[in-house]
């Protein structure tokens, strides 16, 4: 199981192909090492198409962080760890699910936005902030289950 499952976009959807290429290449090579030429070649598009959809490589960086949020949100929303009725079991199922999606090929399961935020934290604040928003939005999906698990077991998180 890889994160997220690749989707085959319509051939005419150059923007989606560029975003998928960015997702895959940045996970393999990093943002700085990924060139516009690399992106265009991987997406089967032209530089003209790239600059039609993104005013700069940094604009693509923000867009790919947003794209990651959209695609991984759907992936995690449909995951089986939501099924247990007990909140502690849901938290444990989440951890088991995260372990299960780890494959032999690191770029297929690794997070895009964590390394992206680290790589550009001082050089591209717009990308850093978009990546951070992605991380925090995913973390927010776990807060209710963690709070319910703490309450269900009478745990004092400050004690």
C-alpha positions in Angstrom: 0.0 0.0 0.0 1.5 3.3 -1.0 0.6 6.8 0.2 -1.4 8.1 -1.6 -2.5 5.8 -4.4 -1.5 7.2 -7.8 -4.4 8.3 -9.9 -4.3 8.4 -13.6 -5.4 11.9 -14.6 -7.0 12.7 -17.9 -4.2 13.1 -20.5 -5.3 16.7 -21.1 -5.0 17.6 -17.4 -1.5 19.1 -17.5 -1.8 20.7 -14.1 -2.6 17.5 -12.4 0.2 15.7 -14.2 2.7 18.4 -13.1 1.5 18.1 -9.5 1.8 14.4 -9.5 5.3 14.6 -11.0 6.2 17.2 -8.4 4.9 14.9 -5.6 6.9 12.0 -6.9 10.1 13.8 -7.8 10.3 15.9 -4.6 9.8 12.8 -2.5 12.7 11.2 -4.4 15.1 14.1 -4.9 14.0 17.0 -2.8 12.6 20.3 -3.9 15.9 22.1 -4.7 17.2 19.2 -6.8 14.0 18.9 -8.8 14.1 21.1 -11.8 11.4 22.5 -14.0 12.8 20.4 -16.8 12.5 17.3 -14.6 8.9 18.1 -13.8 8.0 18.7 -17.5 9.7 15.5 -18.6 8.1 13.4 -15.9 4.6 15.0 -16.6 5.0 14.6 -20.3 4.5 18.4 -20.8 6.3 21.5 -21.8 7.7 24.5 -20.0 5.0 26.5 -21.6 2.4 24.3 -19.9 4.3 24.5 -16.6 4.4 28.3 -16.7 0.8 28.4 -17.8 -0.2 26.7 -14.6 2.5 28.0 -12.2 4.1 31.4 -12.2 7.3 29.9 -10.7 8.8 26.8 -9.2 7.9 28.2 -5.7 4.3 28.6 -6.8 4.4 24.9 -7.7 5.8 24.2 -4.3 2.8 25.8 -2.6 0.4 24.0 -5.0 2.0 20.6 -4.5 1.7 21.0 -0.7 -2.0 21.8 -1.2 -2.4 18.9 -3.6 -0.7 16.6 -1.0 -3.3 17.8 1.6 -6.2 17.0 -0.7 -5.0 13.6 -1.8 -3.8 12.4 1.5 -6.9 13.7 3.3 -9.1 11.5 1.1 -6.7 8.5 1.6 -6.8 8.8 5.4 -10.5 9.5 5.5 -11.2 6.1 3.9 -8.7 4.2 6.1 -9.9 1.4 8.3 -8.5 2.8 11.5 -11.8 4.9 11.9 -13.8 1.7 12.5 -13.2 0.7 16.1 -15.8 2.1 18.5 -13.3 2.4 21.4 -11.1 5.6 21.0 -8.0 3.9 22.3 -8.5 1.2 19.7 -8.9 3.9 17.0 -5.6 5.5 18.1 -3.8 2.1 18.1 -5.4 1.3 14.7 -4.1 4.5 13.3 -0.6 3.6 14.4 -1.0 0.1 12.9 -2.3 1.7 9.7 0.7 4.0 9.4 3.0 1.0 9.9 1.1 -1.0 7.2 1.6 1.7 4.5 5.4 1.5 4.8 6.7 -0.3 1.8 10.2 -1.2 0.6 10.3 1.9 -1.7 10.7 4.9 0.5 9.6 7.6 -2.0 6.2 5.7 -2.2 5.3 6.0 1.4 7.3 9.0 2.7 5.7 12.2 3.6 6.0 15.0 1.1 5.3 18.0 3.3 7.6 17.3 6.3 10.8 17.2 4.3 9.6 20.0 2.1 9.0 22.3 5.0 12.4 21.4 6.4 14.2 22.0 3.1 12.7 25.4 2.4 12.0 26.7 5.9 14.1 29.8 5.6 14.3 30.2 1.8 10.7 29.9 0.8 8.3 30.8 3.6 5.2 30.4 1.4 6.0 26.8 0.7 7.0 26.2 4.3 3.7 27.6 5.5 1.7 25.5 3.0 3.6 22.4 4.0 3.0 23.3 7.7 -0.7 23.8 7.1 -0.9 20.3 5.6 0.9 18.8 8.6 -1.3 20.6 11.1 -4.5 19.7 9.2 -3.7 16.0 9.4 -2.7 16.2 13.0 -6.1 17.9 13.7 -7.9 14.8 12.4 -6.4 12.8 15.3 -7.1 15.2 18.1 -10.7 14.1 18.8 -9.7 10.4 19.0 -6.7 11.2 21.3 -8.8 13.4 23.6 -11.5 10.7 23.7 -8.9 8.0 24.5 -7.5 10.1 27.3 -11.0 10.7 28.7 -12.0 7.0 28.3 -9.0 5.8 30.3 -9.0 8.6 32.9 -5.5 9.7 31.9 -4.2 13.1 33.1 -2.2 14.4 30.2 -0.5 17.0 32.5 0.3 14.6 35.3 
